[in-house]
Amino acid sequence: MRMRILLFTYLAMLSAVTASSPNIVLIISDDQAWTDYGFMGHPDIKTPHIDKLAKESVLFKRGYVPTALCRPSLATLLTGHYASTHKITGNDPSPKYAERNSKLYNERRAQIISFIDKFDTLPELLSTKNYLSHQSGKYWEGNFKRAGFTHGMTRGFPEPGGRHGDDGLRIGRTGMKPIKDFVKMAKDEKKPYFLWYAPFLPHTPHNP
């Protein structure tokens, strides 16, 4: 039943896209509890910009995930399927069966990345509606193109640092230029866009 609800949500989104082609910005924070926002009632944390978005939007106050890990959750957002279906159930291959960075370990990582190929991802579905898409921040499934993004920052495994974002992890910490350039390009081309904004924040390190 839950799978049907999730797929229905995807279909409803695409139906709305067909009608009006709005720009879509998906904001995904990292290591941030659902209570850590002003609009969720936190007494100390100030989030005025997100609070404003929440006030102008539909707010879902309850969300549930069967795999409380970064990678499986992001894969679910990309595919519309739970980990029981997309088979991405952990962040990394288990070191119990292969030593980290060994040939077997890297082969296993490549195999897990290939699971995304079996699904029509959200960027791919939106591309059929003439959307451009941009990936920034946390992303585990190889190069950004593998999940159907037309543009992105992550070079991906087996590139150096390609475990979960490489260049993409700089977004928000060292500026927003890649996103600003993408938005300008989409506007110049008069195309709707989907922006995957998943900064490595407020995850440590807490640099200024």
C-alpha positions as CSV (number, residue, x, y, z in Angstrom):
1,M,0.0,0.0,0.0
2,R,2.8,2.4,0.9
3,M,4.5,1.7,-2.4
4,R,1.3,2.6,-4.3
5,I,1.1,5.8,-2.3
6,L,4.7,6.8,-3.2
7,L,4.2,5.9,-6.9
8,F,0.9,7.9,-6.9
9,T,2.8,10.9,-5.5
10,Y,5.2,10.6,-8.4
11,L,2.4,10.4,-10.9
12,A,0.6,13.3,-9.3
13,M,3.7,15.4,-9.6
14,L,4.2,14.6,-13.2
15,S,0.5,15.4,-13.9
16,A,1.0,18.8,-12.3
17,V,4.2,19.3,-14.4
18,T,2.3,18.6,-17.6
19,A,-0.3,21.3,-16.7
20,S,2.0,24.2,-15.8
21,S,5.7,23.2,-16.0
22,P,6.8,24.9,-12.7
23,N,10.4,25.0,-11.7
24,I,11.1,22.5,-9.0
25,V,13.8,22.9,-6.3
26,L,14.3,19.9,-4.0
27,I,16.2,20.9,-0.8
28,I,17.8,18.0,1.1
29,S,19.7,18.8,4.3
30,D,22.2,16.4,5.8
31,D,22.3,15.2,9.5
32,Q,19.4,17.6,10.4
33,A,16.6,16.4,12.6
34,W,13.1,17.1,11.5
35,T,12.7,19.3,14.6
36,D,15.6,21.5,13.7
37,Y,13.6,24.3,12.0
38,G,11.8,27.3,13.2
39,F,8.6,26.3,11.4
40,M,8.7,23.0,13.2
41,G,8.8,24.8,16.6
42,H,12.5,24.7,17.6
43,P,13.0,27.3,20.3
44,D,16.6,28.3,19.4
45,I,17.4,27.4,15.8
46,K,16.5,30.2,13.4
47,T,15.6,29.3,9.8
48,P,13.8,32.3,8.4
49,H,14.1,31.6,4.7
50,I,12.9,28.0,5.0
51,D,10.2,29.2,7.4
52,K,8.9,31.5,4.7
53,L,8.9,28.7,2.1
54,A,7.0,26.5,4.6
55,K,4.4,29.2,5.2
56,E,3.8,29.5,1.5
57,S,3.7,25.7,0.8
58,V,2.0,22.5,1.8
59,L,3.7,21.1,4.9
60,F,3.9,17.4,5.6
61,K,4.6,17.0,9.3
62,R,5.0,13.3,9.3
63,G,7.4,11.2,7.2
64,Y,8.6,7.7,7.6
65,V,11.6,5.8,6.1
66,P,12.4,2.1,6.5
67,T,16.1,2.6,5.9
68,A,17.4,5.5,8.0
69,L,20.6,6.0,6.0
70,C,21.7,8.6,3.5
71,R,22.2,6.6,0.4
72,P,19.0,4.4,0.4
73,S,16.9,7.5,1.3
74,L,18.3,9.5,-1.6
75,A,17.8,6.5,-4.0
76,T,14.2,6.4,-2.9
77,L,13.7,10.1,-3.7
78,L,15.3,9.5,-7.1
79,T,13.4,6.4,-8.1
80,G,10.1,6.6,-6.1
81,H,10.8,3.1,-4.7
82,Y,11.7,1.8,-1.3
83,A,15.0,0.0,-0.7
84,S,13.2,-3.3,-0.8
85,T,12.7,-2.7,-4.5
86,H,15.7,-0.6,-5.6
87,K,18.1,-2.8,-3.5
88,I,20.3,0.0,-2.3
89,T,20.2,-0.8,1.4
90,G,23.4,0.7,2.8
91,N,25.9,3.5,2.2
92,D,28.8,1.3,1.3
93,P,29.6,-2.4,0.5
94,S,30.0,-4.4,3.6
95,P,33.7,-4.6,4.6
96,K,32.9,-8.1,6.1
97,Y,33.0,-9.5,2.6
98,A,35.7,-7.5,1.0
99,E,38.5,-5.2,2.3
100,R,37.9,-1.5,1.7
101,N,39.3,-0.3,-1.6
102,S,40.2,-3.8,-2.7
103,K,39.3,-4.9,-6.2
104,L,36.4,-7.0,-4.9
105,Y,35.2,-4.1,-2.8
106,N,35.2,-1.7,-5.7
107,E,33.5,-4.2,-8.0
108,R,30.8,-4.5,-5.4
109,R,30.4,-0.7,-5.2
110,A,30.1,-0.6,-9.0
111,Q,27.4,-3.3,-8.8
112,I,25.4,-1.3,-6.3
113,I,25.6,1.8,-8.4
114,S,24.3,-0.1,-11.4
115,F,21.0,-0.7,-9.5
116,I,19.9,2.8,-10.4
117,D,19.9,1.9,-14.1
118,K,16.9,-0.3,-13.6
119,F,14.6,2.6,-12.8
120,D,13.1,5.6,-14.5
121,T,14.4,8.3,-12.2
122,L,12.7,11.6,-11.4
123,P,15.2,13.6,-13.6
124,E,14.6,11.2,-16.5
125,L,10.8,11.5,-16.2
126,L,11.0,15.3,-16.0
127,S,13.2,15.3,-19.1
128,T,10.3,13.9,-21.1
129,K,8.5,17.2,-20.2
130,N,11.4,19.3,-21.5
131,Y,13.0,19.9,-18.1
132,L,16.6,20.6,-17.6
133,S,18.0,19.2,-14.3
134,H,21.0,19.9,-12.1
135,Q,22.6,17.7,-9.3
136,S,24.5,19.3,-6.5
137,G,25.5,18.0,-3.1
138,K,25.1,14.5,-1.7
139,Y,24.7,11.9,-4.4
140,W,26.0,8.3,-4.4
141,E,25.2,6.7,-7.7
142,G,28.2,7.5,-9.8
143,N,28.3,10.3,-12.3
144,F,25.3,12.7,-12.2
145,K,24.3,11.6,-15.7
146,R,23.7,8.1,-14.5
147,A,20.5,9.2,-12.7
148,G,19.4,11.2,-15.7
149,F,20.5,14.7,-14.6
150,T,21.3,16.9,-17.6
151,H,23.8,18.9,-15.6
152,G,25.6,18.3,-12.3
153,M,28.7,18.5,-10.2
154,T,29.5,15.0,-9.1
155,R,32.0,13.1,-11.2
156,G,31.4,10.0,-9.3
157,F,33.0,6.6,-8.6
158,P,35.7,5.5,-9.6
159,E,36.9,9.1,-9.8
160,P,38.9,10.3,-6.8
161,G,36.5,11.3,-4.0
162,G,33.6,9.9,-5.9
163,R,32.0,8.0,-3.0
164,H,29.1,10.3,-2.3
165,G,29.5,13.7,-4.1
166,D,33.1,14.8,-4.7
167,D,32.8,18.3,-6.3
168,G,29.1,18.4,-5.5
169,L,29.9,18.6,-1.8
170,R,31.3,22.0,-2.2
171,I,27.9,23.6,-2.9
172,G,26.8,25.8,-0.1
173,R,30.2,25.7,1.6
174,T,32.2,27.5,-1.1
175,G,29.5,29.4,-2.9
176,M,26.5,28.8,-5.1
177,K,27.9,29.7,-8.5
178,P,27.2,26.3,-10.3
179,I,23.5,26.6,-9.3
180,K,23.3,30.3,-10.3
181,D,24.9,29.5,-13.7
182,F,22.5,26.6,-14.3
183,V,19.4,28.7,-13.4
184,K,20.5,31.5,-15.7
185,M,21.1,29.0,-18.5
186,A,17.6,27.5,-18.0
187,K,16.0,30.9,-18.1
188,D,18.0,31.9,-21.2
189,E,16.8,28.7,-22.9
190,K,13.3,29.3,-21.7
191,K,13.1,25.8,-20.2
192,P,11.7,24.6,-16.8
193,Y,14.2,23.2,-14.5
194,F,14.6,20.7,-11.6
195,L,17.2,21.5,-9.1
196,W,18.6,18.8,-6.7
197,Y,20.1,20.8,-3.9
198,A,21.5,18.4,-1.3
199,P,24.3,20.3,0.5
200,F,26.6,18.6,2.9
201,L,25.1,20.8,5.6
202,P,24.7,21.1,8.6
203,H,26.8,17.9,8.6
204,T,30.3,18.4,10.1
205,P,32.7,20.0,9.6
206,H,31.1,23.2,10.8
207,N,33.3,25.5,8.9
208,P,32.3,29.2,8.5
